[in-house]
Structures are given as C-alpha cells and as structure tokens.
Amino acid sequence: RARFRRDIEIDLAGDGRLLLAEACIFGRSAMGETVVSGSFFDRWRLRVDGALRFADSIRLDGPIAQTLTDRAVAGSGAAIASVVKYPGNAEDVEMVRALQQNFAAEVGISAWNGLVVTRCVAANAAQLRRDLVHVLTALGAAPLPRLWMN
C-alpha cells in the first residue's frame, strides 16, 4: 500500500542540454517483494525557453500488481524507466535501435520536437539497469559512473 508521487519540472534555456533517466521498481524481486496495491503518480514537464516541449503523467491506483500485468501498461514487468534527451534527433533513435539485440527487456524510443524519449520495461531491476546502461551510453552519457558499471 505504498504511496508515491513525483513531479519533475525542468526549465531549460534554448541552448540547454538534458539527459534525464528515472526508474521505478515495483518491489525488489531478489528480496521476494511485490507491490500488490497502492498509489503511483509520476508527472514530468520539460520547458525550453518557457515553451512546453514534453509532458507526461502516469497514474496507477488500487490493484497495482494487477494493472502491471496489462500488456499496455507493463506486460507483467516490475521495473520501468523513462529517459529524456534534449536536444535529440533521429540519429539518437537509430543508435539505440541498433542495440536491440542487447536488451534484456522491452525498450522503445521515439524522437519528435527536437527531443528523444525512451521507455524501458523489465521483469526486474537487474534487467532494467543493464538496459539503461546500453541506452544511456548510446545517447552519449559515457562515461557512466563506476557504480553503474559493476
């Protein structure tokens, strides 16, 4: 019955750059934890020179475990992440898609309005971390902190 609310508000100057990755794990599988019910609300807003460029909200209430099994939500995954890159372009998308055979779980990526958004859904935190390392490296976040590489 955990309750989680996160609001991410980013205001960039026109020449600003951003690479943001945020993840949420619904129970530590190695510890036998599962999330059965609760409330999860995650809201993102990115403005560039005051103009809204990206807005996203995810809300899960009540039987979260049941909702996560829905293919349109997480397909039984227990670990999700979003990565936003600004500025981003089709070349970034191709760099990530070229790694498709390396992903442990599902990774989708799109580019529009000068930004790139990646979504990752994995069965557990270890798979998600592995995929995020690949995605962040492809999007130019190298070198990653040593903690991420172990």
Backbone bond lengths (Angstrom), bond angles and torsions (degrees), N, CA, C in turn:
res aa  C-N    CA-C-N  psi(-1)  N-CA   C-N-CA  omega(-1)  CA-C   N-CA-C  phi
1 R - - - 1.444 - - 1.523 112.28 -
2 A 1.298 115.25 35.33 1.460 119.99 178.40 1.518 109.95 -66.17
3 R 1.306 114.90 151.70 1.461 121.89 175.57 1.518 106.94 -124.20
4 F 1.338 115.67 125.61 1.450 120.85 -176.99 1.517 108.99 -132.70
5 R 1.325 115.75 131.89 1.458 120.93 175.17 1.521 107.78 -139.46
6 R 1.338 114.94 127.74 1.468 119.75 178.18 1.524 107.71 -134.13
7 D 1.337 115.35 132.48 1.457 122.52 174.11 1.520 107.80 -121.44
8 I 1.322 116.67 119.89 1.460 121.64 177.88 1.524 107.16 -111.93
9 E 1.318 115.95 116.77 1.467 122.89 179.25 1.518 107.46 -118.81
10 I 1.335 116.69 121.09 1.457 121.50 -178.81 1.515 108.37 -124.57
11 D 1.339 115.77 128.45 1.456 122.20 175.46 1.519 107.56 -120.46
12 L 1.335 116.80 112.23 1.457 122.17 -179.18 1.521 110.89 -107.95
13 A 1.321 115.65 148.22 1.454 120.61 167.77 1.528 107.06 -72.31
14 G 1.307 117.75 160.72 1.457 121.96 -178.06 1.511 113.94 -55.86
15 D 1.332 117.04 -30.48 1.460 120.30 179.59 1.530 111.98 -98.17
16 G 1.337 116.97 11.20 1.460 121.90 -179.84 1.526 111.55 -73.52
17 R 1.326 114.55 161.39 1.465 121.90 179.01 1.524 107.98 -130.88
18 L 1.325 115.33 148.07 1.462 120.05 -178.62 1.520 110.02 -146.98
19 L 1.310 115.61 136.09 1.464 122.38 166.70 1.518 104.78 -137.95
20 L 1.323 116.65 107.01 1.456 123.03 -174.30 1.514 109.75 -123.03
21 A 1.327 115.97 128.87 1.466 121.91 176.10 1.525 107.72 -126.08
22 E 1.307 115.87 131.07 1.461 122.06 176.87 1.519 108.21 -136.56
23 A 1.319 115.53 137.47 1.460 120.84 -178.19 1.518 110.70 -126.49
24 C 1.313 115.17 158.78 1.455 121.52 173.83 1.529 107.81 -139.19
25 I 1.318 115.23 129.52 1.457 121.72 -179.93 1.529 107.55 -111.48
26 F 1.301 116.61 123.12 1.463 121.55 -179.40 1.525 109.33 -93.38
27 G 1.333 115.66 74.35 1.464 122.28 179.96 1.516 111.27 95.50
28 R 1.316 115.86 137.38 1.466 121.34 178.81 1.527 108.18 -85.78
29 S 1.326 116.62 108.50 1.464 120.68 -175.76 1.524 111.71 -63.87
30 A 1.334 117.77 -34.04 1.469 120.53 179.79 1.527 111.49 -65.39
31 M 1.327 116.44 -22.53 1.463 121.35 178.80 1.528 111.80 -99.95
32 G 1.336 116.39 3.73 1.454 120.46 179.90 1.524 113.93 76.11
33 E 1.328 116.74 15.07 1.462 120.20 -178.67 1.521 111.23 -84.02
34 T 1.308 115.47 144.06 1.462 122.43 170.94 1.513 108.01 -138.77
35 V 1.301 115.76 151.25 1.458 121.01 175.09 1.521 106.42 -98.01
36 V 1.315 116.23 123.07 1.457 120.67 -179.04 1.520 110.35 -96.63
37 S 1.318 116.42 -52.19 1.459 120.04 -179.14 1.523 109.14 -147.17
38 G 1.304 114.73 163.71 1.454 120.16 179.72 1.509 110.32 156.26
39 S 1.332 115.14 -154.80 1.449 121.84 -179.10 1.526 108.91 -138.24
40 F 1.326 115.62 130.67 1.463 122.23 179.90 1.522 107.59 -133.27
41 F 1.330 116.25 122.67 1.466 120.98 177.86 1.512 108.41 -137.24
42 D 1.324 115.98 121.86 1.465 122.34 -177.96 1.525 107.50 -129.62
43 R 1.343 116.44 119.90 1.466 121.72 -175.72 1.522 109.31 -125.87
44 W 1.344 116.40 128.13 1.469 122.38 179.63 1.525 109.16 -121.88
45 R 1.336 116.19 140.57 1.455 122.88 173.18 1.527 108.05 -140.67
46 L 1.337 116.67 128.03 1.458 122.46 176.56 1.521 107.86 -122.68
47 R 1.323 115.42 122.47 1.463 121.86 176.17 1.520 108.58 -116.69
48 V 1.327 115.31 140.35 1.461 121.59 175.23 1.524 106.48 -122.53
49 D 1.321 115.61 121.52 1.473 121.51 -174.28 1.521 111.19 51.40
50 G 1.324 116.61 38.07 1.458 121.95 176.87 1.519 115.19 85.17
51 A 1.335 117.82 -13.04 1.470 120.83 -178.67 1.529 110.00 -92.08
52 L 1.325 116.75 132.72 1.450 121.57 178.90 1.527 109.71 -66.94
53 R 1.339 116.76 122.84 1.465 122.22 -179.84 1.520 111.92 -109.90
54 F 1.327 116.57 -27.74 1.464 119.73 -177.71 1.515 108.47 -150.39
55 A 1.336 115.93 133.93 1.458 122.28 176.15 1.517 107.81 -141.02
56 D 1.315 115.67 134.15 1.453 120.18 -179.50 1.517 108.70 -150.59
57 S 1.300 116.60 141.27 1.457 122.16 175.27 1.522 109.10 -141.03
58 I 1.318 115.17 136.16 1.462 121.55 175.60 1.519 106.88 -125.69
59 R 1.317 116.04 129.85 1.463 120.60 179.21 1.520 109.33 -134.73
60 L 1.313 115.47 124.06 1.456 122.43 174.45 1.516 106.94 -125.57
61 D 1.309 117.22 126.73 1.462 122.01 179.67 1.510 110.06 -131.83
62 G 1.326 115.43 147.28 1.458 120.16 175.60 1.510 113.01 82.53
63 P 1.336 116.51 -124.28 1.475 120.54 -174.93 1.546 111.56 -77.68
64 I 1.328 116.57 76.29 1.468 121.32 -175.35 1.524 111.60 -59.49
65 A 1.321 118.37 -43.60 1.464 120.72 -178.65 1.522 110.77 -57.70
66 Q 1.303 117.17 -42.37 1.463 121.30 178.97 1.526 110.39 -67.12
67 T 1.318 117.83 -41.94 1.467 122.04 179.96 1.516 111.19 -63.71
68 L 1.335 117.89 -38.54 1.464 121.35 -179.06 1.529 112.59 -65.40
69 T 1.327 118.15 -21.50 1.466 120.04 179.01 1.524 111.94 -74.81
70 D 1.311 117.45 -19.75 1.461 121.65 179.90 1.525 109.66 -62.77
71 R 1.305 116.82 129.39 1.473 122.16 -178.12 1.531 111.80 -56.67
72 A 1.330 117.46 -36.17 1.462 121.26 -179.35 1.529 112.72 -74.41
73 V 1.325 117.19 -13.49 1.467 120.84 -179.74 1.519 110.10 -100.86
74 A 1.335 118.07 -67.74 1.468 120.48 -178.76 1.516 112.97 -145.26
75 G 1.316 118.31 0.55 1.466 120.54 177.37 1.510 113.41 52.56
76 S 1.327 117.17 40.95 1.468 125.83 -178.08 1.529 113.65 76.42
77 G 1.320 117.90 6.19 1.463 120.55 175.17 1.519 110.81 -69.83
78 A 1.326 115.58 151.07 1.463 120.77 179.55 1.523 111.76 -117.50
79 A 1.338 116.52 6.21 1.465 120.59 -178.51 1.527 108.53 -140.99
80 I 1.330 115.89 124.95 1.461 120.41 -179.08 1.526 109.77 -129.22
81 A 1.321 115.59 155.05 1.465 119.85 176.19 1.516 109.30 -152.21
82 S 1.324 114.28 152.18 1.459 122.28 173.06 1.517 107.74 -125.01
83 V 1.321 115.32 142.31 1.465 121.72 176.36 1.515 106.75 -129.31
84 V 1.327 116.67 128.72 1.463 122.08 178.01 1.519 108.21 -121.09
85 K 1.331 115.40 130.83 1.465 121.17 176.51 1.517 109.21 -123.72
86 Y 1.330 115.09 130.59 1.463 120.96 174.58 1.515 108.15 -138.54
87 P 1.320 120.43 131.59 1.450 124.19 -9.06 1.517 111.16 -73.94
88 G 1.300 115.53 153.10 1.455 121.79 178.55 1.514 109.56 -140.15
89 N 1.336 115.64 164.71 1.460 118.81 -175.95 1.524 110.93 -153.54
90 A 1.317 115.54 -177.66 1.467 121.67 -178.04 1.525 111.64 -62.37
91 E 1.318 117.72 -30.15 1.468 120.35 177.75 1.529 111.11 -62.61
92 D 1.328 116.95 -39.16 1.473 120.85 175.92 1.526 110.19 -60.58
93 V 1.320 116.06 -43.56 1.466 121.05 179.79 1.525 109.87 -59.43
94 E 1.307 117.07 -46.06 1.464 120.67 -179.16 1.525 111.76 -65.10
95 M 1.338 117.58 -35.69 1.473 120.94 178.02 1.532 110.35 -61.76
96 V 1.319 116.87 -42.48 1.465 120.62 -179.98 1.527 110.19 -72.58
97 R 1.308 117.74 -44.06 1.475 120.48 -179.48 1.523 111.91 -62.51
98 A 1.317 117.34 -29.20 1.466 120.76 178.51 1.529 111.77 -65.57
99 L 1.325 117.20 -18.02 1.467 122.41 -179.65 1.523 112.47 -94.38
100 Q 1.298 117.24 5.75 1.465 122.37 -172.84 1.525 113.66 -48.49
101 Q 1.318 118.45 -39.24 1.463 120.97 -178.62 1.533 111.91 -70.45
102 N 1.325 118.36 -14.24 1.466 121.85 -179.96 1.524 113.62 -89.79
103 F 1.315 118.05 -12.49 1.459 120.24 -174.56 1.524 111.56 -76.73
104 A 1.318 115.19 137.96 1.459 121.59 178.10 1.527 110.99 -82.58
105 A 1.318 116.78 -23.16 1.456 120.83 -175.73 1.530 109.23 -135.79
106 E 1.325 116.46 -154.83 1.455 120.63 -178.95 1.518 110.91 -92.29
107 V 1.321 115.50 130.89 1.459 122.22 177.78 1.515 107.50 -133.30
108 G 1.320 115.96 124.77 1.459 121.20 176.23 1.515 109.16 -120.81
109 I 1.320 116.94 147.44 1.459 121.03 -178.06 1.518 109.79 -144.13
110 S 1.333 115.65 142.65 1.457 122.58 178.33 1.517 109.34 -142.17
111 A 1.329 115.66 156.64 1.462 121.46 175.15 1.521 108.67 -131.77
112 W 1.325 116.36 135.96 1.453 122.24 174.76 1.531 107.47 -165.64
113 N 1.317 116.28 157.20 1.472 122.57 178.12 1.519 113.56 50.07
114 G 1.326 117.48 31.31 1.459 119.87 177.69 1.513 114.69 78.51
115 L 1.339 117.31 13.25 1.456 119.29 177.37 1.522 110.30 -132.75
116 V 1.328 114.67 162.91 1.458 122.50 179.34 1.523 107.71 -123.60
117 V 1.334 116.28 134.69 1.466 121.35 177.80 1.522 107.93 -126.21
118 T 1.321 115.25 129.08 1.457 122.23 178.01 1.521 108.53 -118.48
119 R 1.323 116.42 137.78 1.469 122.50 175.01 1.518 108.07 -120.35
120 C 1.314 115.36 135.40 1.466 121.71 177.78 1.520 108.81 -125.20
121 V 1.320 116.30 135.87 1.458 122.56 175.28 1.517 106.81 -132.24
122 A 1.336 115.92 123.75 1.462 120.56 -177.19 1.521 110.18 -132.70
123 A 1.312 115.35 162.89 1.465 120.89 179.20 1.524 111.34 -69.90
124 N 1.345 116.43 -30.97 1.466 119.50 -176.49 1.529 110.31 -152.57
125 A 1.319 115.44 173.66 1.468 121.63 -176.53 1.519 112.51 -64.71
126 A 1.321 118.17 -36.11 1.467 120.83 -178.61 1.530 110.80 -64.49
127 Q 1.322 117.18 -44.14 1.468 120.37 177.47 1.525 110.75 -64.01
128 L 1.330 115.91 -41.76 1.460 119.97 -179.04 1.526 110.69 -63.19
129 R 1.307 117.17 -45.05 1.464 121.82 179.91 1.530 110.40 -59.32
130 R 1.321 116.28 -44.98 1.467 121.09 179.76 1.529 110.79 -59.90
131 D 1.326 116.56 -45.74 1.459 120.14 179.42 1.526 111.65 -66.51
132 L 1.321 117.30 -39.91 1.467 120.37 178.97 1.524 111.90 -62.94
133 V 1.323 117.36 -36.86 1.469 120.19 176.89 1.525 109.39 -59.93
134 H 1.329 117.38 -45.27 1.467 121.14 178.67 1.531 110.98 -62.69
135 V 1.325 117.12 -46.97 1.469 121.42 -177.22 1.526 110.40 -63.61
136 L 1.326 117.17 -49.96 1.465 120.41 -177.48 1.519 111.93 -63.81
137 T 1.304 117.23 -38.57 1.463 120.33 177.46 1.530 110.25 -64.23
138 A 1.328 117.56 -43.85 1.464 121.38 179.50 1.526 111.63 -63.56
139 L 1.326 116.57 -32.06 1.463 120.64 -178.82 1.524 112.65 -87.45
140 G 1.325 116.59 7.00 1.462 119.56 172.68 1.504 116.05 94.61
141 A 1.319 118.85 20.30 1.463 121.55 -178.52 1.522 112.48 -90.53
142 A 1.318 117.60 18.30 1.470 120.19 -179.01 1.516 109.53 -83.40
143 P 1.288 118.98 147.28 1.462 123.51 -5.88 1.531 110.66 -81.57
144 L 1.311 114.99 143.12 1.463 120.56 175.49 1.527 108.69 -76.84
145 P 1.324 117.42 157.39 1.469 119.87 176.67 1.528 111.03 -56.82
146 R 1.325 117.23 146.62 1.465 121.60 -178.30 1.524 112.28 -55.66
147 L 1.312 117.42 -35.28 1.455 121.79 178.84 1.532 111.55 -55.18
148 W 1.329 117.54 -35.66 1.459 121.86 -179.71 1.505 112.00 -74.97
149 M 1.306 118.71 -20.93 1.447 121.47 -172.86 1.524 113.40 -92.06
150 N 1.321 118.41 -8.05 1.478 121.57 -179.21 1.497 111.73 -86.69
